[in-house]
Amino acid sequence: MSDDDKLIDLNAERAKRVHDLNDKRLNEVRQAFEQAMPLGKTKKKSKNKPKKR
C-alpha cells in the first residue's frame, strides 16, 4: 500500500499546532512582562568576608 506514506497522524499534527500556539502565547506574555518590569542585571555578591573594624 503506497498510500501509507501520505497518511497524516492528525492527533500528532494537532498536538504540534497546539504546542506552537502555547509557545506563541507564552512568548507574548513574557515580552509584556519584561516591558512592564524589566529585569535588571544582578549584582555579583562578594565572596570575601566583611572586614572587622
C-alpha positions as CSV (number, residue, x, y, z in Angstrom):
1,M,0.0,0.0,0.0
2,S,1.8,3.1,-1.2
3,D,-0.8,5.4,0.3
4,D,0.6,4.8,3.8
5,D,3.4,7.3,3.1
6,K,0.8,10.0,2.5
7,L,-1.2,9.4,5.7
8,I,-1.0,12.1,8.3
9,D,-1.4,11.5,12.0
10,L,-4.0,14.1,12.8
11,N,-3.5,13.8,16.6
12,A,0.2,14.5,16.2
13,E,-0.3,17.4,13.9
14,R,-2.9,18.9,16.3
15,A,-0.6,18.4,19.2
16,K,2.2,20.3,17.4
17,R,-0.2,23.1,16.4
18,V,-1.5,23.5,20.0
19,H,2.1,23.4,21.3
20,D,3.1,26.1,18.8
21,L,0.1,28.3,19.9
22,N,1.0,27.9,23.5
23,D,4.6,28.8,22.8
24,K,3.5,31.9,20.9
25,R,1.2,33.0,23.8
26,L,4.0,32.3,26.3
27,N,6.4,34.5,24.4
28,E,3.9,37.3,24.1
29,V,3.3,37.2,27.9
30,R,7.0,37.1,28.6
31,Q,7.6,40.1,26.4
32,A,4.8,42.1,28.0
33,F,6.1,41.2,31.4
34,E,9.7,42.3,30.5
35,Q,8.3,45.6,29.3
36,A,6.3,46.2,32.5
37,M,9.1,45.0,34.8
38,P,12.5,44.9,33.1
39,L,14.9,42.6,34.7
40,G,18.0,44.5,36.0
41,K,21.4,42.9,35.8
42,T,22.1,41.1,39.1
43,K,24.9,42.3,41.2
44,K,27.6,39.9,42.0
45,K,27.9,39.2,45.7
46,S,31.4,39.4,47.0
47,K,32.7,36.1,48.3
48,N,35.0,37.7,50.8
49,K,34.1,38.1,54.4
50,P,33.5,41.7,55.6
51,K,36.5,43.2,57.3
52,K,36.3,43.6,61.1
53,R,36.7,47.1,62.4
